[in-house]
């Protein structure tokens, strides 16, 4: 998959949305539209942080970072989630509560409804870009959602929340248009804020596992173990430890009991065979450490 394509598309689309939502929010006084402007602004910042994380993760290994800096993507995805969902959610909720407590009359409701509709369309377009990239890389949406690619998952959930929030905002503004009760605008903004905060909590909890150092998926680990045990020189795998260093970067440390009586050259050849077999089947294994026993 090409994460830069999805992130850059998100930046361009949200830049346009932010300008439209902010202009209409100022003109109409709608807190629901203002909440969307806040969300698109924080989404812009979050997408920029994701790009920065990708850039840093590509720096080569060094003495200070012997296994590279793949975890930069986990860290900056976490920061992006906090900024995009938590900060935007709190601001949107605050604006909504203010409008509920002290409703202010709205104007330019037609323009407000149009820009909310445009936000809905653009969010659907952004999801289409993500799905297209998944097809391009021969992946499925299910594989993305269970993967370690927290940044792209955050973007996908941003678009989903934006769709739901746009529907809520459109309903609130339509109610104000028909009844004149501006409180509905504040309720819409508050609901948008609650949606953002709730989604942020879920994604933040998931990001924590990768920041701490999550192991490879158990199903993949069992498949890797089977590959190792198929080697005729392997008697028993004594220890199997793994850690994700990035969405497409993993460390695997093994302690293998090889057959008795093997020479040093034979041990080296067996280690090379195991390493090659693992990397061929799982390119994500960029770091393989094998401690032999015989």
C-alpha positions in Angstrom: 0.0 0.0 0.0 1.1 3.6 -0.6 0.3 5.4 2.7 1.6 8.7 1.3 -1.2 8.7 -1.4 -3.9 8.4 1.2 -2.4 11.0 3.5 -1.7 13.5 0.8 -5.3 13.1 -0.6 -6.6 13.6 2.9 -4.5 16.8 3.3 -5.8 18.3 0.0 -9.4 17.4 0.6 -9.5 18.6 4.2 -7.7 21.8 3.3 -10.6 22.7 0.9 -13.2 21.6 3.5 -11.6 23.6 6.3 -11.8 26.8 4.2 -15.4 26.2 3.2 -16.6 25.2 6.6 -14.9 28.1 8.4 -16.3 30.7 5.9 -19.8 29.3 6.3 -19.5 28.9 10.1 -18.5 32.6 10.4 -21.3 33.7 8.1 -24.1 31.6 9.6 -23.1 31.4 13.2 -23.7 27.6 13.1 -21.8 25.7 15.8 -22.3 22.4 13.9 -20.5 23.8 10.9 -17.8 25.3 13.2 -17.4 21.9 14.7 -16.8 20.5 11.3 -14.2 23.2 10.6 -12.4 22.4 13.8 -12.4 18.7 12.9 -11.0 19.3 9.4 -8.3 21.6 10.8 -7.1 19.1 13.3 -7.4 16.4 10.6 -5.0 18.5 8.5 -2.5 18.7 11.4 -2.9 15.0 12.1 -2.2 14.1 8.5 0.9 16.3 8.5 2.1 14.5 11.6 1.6 11.1 9.9 3.7 12.2 7.0 6.4 13.4 9.4 6.3 10.0 11.1 6.8 8.2 7.8 9.7 10.5 6.9 11.4 9.9 10.3 10.8 6.1 10.2 12.9 5.8 7.0 16.1 7.0 8.6 18.7 4.3 8.6 19.7 2.3 11.7 22.5 3.8 13.9 24.3 3.1 17.1 21.6 5.0 19.0 18.8 3.2 17.1 20.2 -0.3 16.1 16.9 -1.6 14.8 16.0 1.6 12.9 13.2 4.0 13.7 10.2 2.2 12.5 8.3 3.0 15.7 8.3 6.7 14.8 5.1 5.8 12.8 3.4 4.4 15.9 4.3 7.4 18.0 3.2 10.0 15.4 0.1 8.1 14.7 -0.7 8.3 18.4 -0.1 12.0 18.5 -2.2 12.4 15.4 -5.1 10.5 17.1 -4.9 12.7 20.2 -4.9 15.9 18.1 -7.5 14.9 15.6 -10.0 13.2 17.9 -9.5 14.3 21.5 -8.7 18.0 20.9 -11.3 18.4 18.1 -13.9 16.5 20.1 -13.4 18.7 23.2 -13.6 21.9 21.2 -16.7 20.8 19.3 -18.4 19.6 22.5 -17.7 22.9 24.2 -19.1 24.9 21.2 -22.2 22.7 21.2 -22.8 23.1 24.9 -22.4 26.9 24.6 -25.1 27.0 21.9 -27.4 24.8 23.9 -27.1 27.0 27.1 -27.3 30.3 25.2 -28.7 29.7 21.7 -27.8 32.4 19.1 -29.8 32.8 16.0 -28.5 31.4 12.7 -28.4 32.9 9.2 -27.3 31.6 5.8 -28.8 28.2 6.6 -28.9 27.3 2.9 -25.1 27.8 2.6 -24.6 25.9 5.8 -26.6 22.9 4.5 -24.7 22.9 1.2 -21.3 22.9 2.9 -22.3 20.1 5.3 -23.5 18.1 2.2 -20.2 18.9 0.5 -18.3 17.6 3.6 -20.3 14.4 3.4 -19.4 13.9 -0.3 -15.7 14.7 0.3 -15.6 12.2 3.2 -17.1 9.5 0.9 -14.5 10.4 -1.7 -11.7 10.0 0.8 -12.9 6.6 1.8 -13.0 5.7 -1.9 -9.3 6.7 -2.2 -8.5 4.4 0.7 -10.4 1.5 -0.8 -8.7 2.1 -4.2 -5.3 1.9 -2.6 -6.2 -1.3 -0.8 -7.3 -2.8 -4.1 -4.0 -1.6 -5.7 -2.0 -3.3 -3.0 -4.3 -6.4 -3.1 -5.4 -5.9 0.5 -8.8 -5.8 2.0 -10.5 -3.4 4.4 -10.6 -6.2 7.0 -6.8 -6.7 6.8 -6.3 -2.9 7.2 -8.4 -2.8 10.4 -6.5 -5.7 12.0 -3.1 -4.4 10.9 -0.5 -2.4 12.8 -1.0 0.6 10.4 -2.4 2.9 13.0 -2.0 6.0 10.8 -4.1 4.7 7.9 -6.7 3.3 10.3 -7.0 6.7 12.0 -7.6 8.3 8.6 -10.3 5.7 7.8 -12.0 6.3 11.1 -11.8 10.0 10.6 -13.7 9.7 7.4 -16.3 7.5 9.0 -16.8 9.9 11.9 -16.9 12.8 9.4 -19.7 11.0 7.5 -21.8 10.4 10.6 -21.1 13.9 11.9 -22.1 15.4 8.6 -25.4 13.5 8.7 -26.0 14.7 12.3 -25.1 18.3 11.4 -27.3 18.2 8.3 -30.3 16.9 10.4 -29.7 19.6 13.1 -29.5 22.4 10.5 -32.6 21.1 8.7 -34.5 21.2 12.0 -33.4 24.7 12.6 -34.4 25.7 9.1 -37.9 24.3 9.6 -38.5 25.3 13.2 -36.1 28.2 14.0 -35.0 26.5 17.2 -31.2 27.2 17.2 -30.7 24.8 20.2 -30.7 21.9 17.7 -27.5 23.3 16.1 -25.8 23.1 19.5 -27.0 19.5 20.0 -25.6 18.6 16.6 -22.2 20.1 17.5 -22.2 18.4 20.9 -23.0 15.0 19.3 -20.1 15.5 16.8 -17.8 16.2 19.7 -18.9 13.1 21.6 -18.4 10.9 18.5 -14.9 12.3 18.1 -13.9 11.8 21.7 -15.3 8.2 21.8 -13.4 7.3 18.6 -10.2 8.8 20.0 -10.4 6.8 23.1 -10.8 3.5 21.2 -7.8 4.3 18.8 -5.6 5.6 21.6 -6.1 2.4 23.6 -5.1 0.4 20.5 -2.1 2.5 19.8 -0.8 1.9 23.4 -0.2 -1.8 22.5 2.1 -0.9 19.7 4.0 1.8 21.6 4.7 -0.6 24.4 5.9 -3.4 22.1 3.3 -5.7 20.7 4.2 -9.2 19.4 3.3 -10.5 16.0 -0.1 -11.9 15.4 -0.4 -15.4 17.0 -1.6 -16.9 13.7 1.4 -15.5 11.8 3.7 -16.6 14.7 2.4 -20.2 14.4 3.0 -20.2 10.6 6.5 -18.9 11.1 7.2 -21.6 13.7 6.0 -24.2 11.2 8.4 -22.9 8.6 11.3 -23.2 11.1 10.4 -26.7 12.2 10.3 -27.9 8.6 14.0 -27.4 8.3 15.6 -30.8 8.6 18.5 -29.4 10.8 16.1 -28.1 13.5 15.5 -30.4 16.4 13.4 -28.0 18.6 12.6 -24.3 18.8 13.4 -23.4 22.4 12.4 -19.7 22.4 10.3 -17.6 20.0 10.0 -13.9 20.7 8.8 -11.2 18.4 8.1 -7.4 18.4 6.6 -5.0 15.9 9.0 -2.2 15.2 6.6 -0.5 12.7 3.6 -1.3 10.5 5.9 -3.2 8.1 8.9 -3.9 10.3 9.3 -6.7 12.9 12.0 -8.2 15.1 12.1 -12.0 15.6 14.5 -13.5 18.2 14.9 -17.3 18.2 16.7 -19.8 20.3 16.9 -23.0 18.2 18.2 -26.5 19.2 19.8 -27.9 16.1 20.7 -31.6 15.5 23.6 -32.9 17.5 27.0 -33.3 15.9 26.7 -30.4 13.4 29.8 -28.6 12.5 30.2 -24.8 12.7 29.8 -24.5 8.9 26.7 -26.7 9.0 25.2 -24.6 11.8 25.8 -21.4 9.8 24.2 -22.9 6.7 21.2 -24.0 8.7 20.8 -20.6 10.2 21.0 -19.0 6.7 18.3 -21.4 5.4 15.9 -20.6 8.3 16.5 -16.9 7.9 15.9 -17.0 4.1 12.8 -19.1 4.4 11.3 -16.7 7.0 12.1 -13.5 5.1 10.8 -15.0 1.8 7.5 -15.9 3.4 7.3 -12.8 5.6 9.1 -9.7 4.3 8.0 -7.8 7.4 10.7 -9.7 9.3 13.5 -7.3 8.7 15.5 -8.3 11.9 16.0 -12.0 12.7 18.3 -13.0 15.5 19.0 -16.7 16.0 20.8 -18.2 19.0 21.9 -21.8 18.0 22.1 -24.8 20.3 23.4 -28.2 19.2 
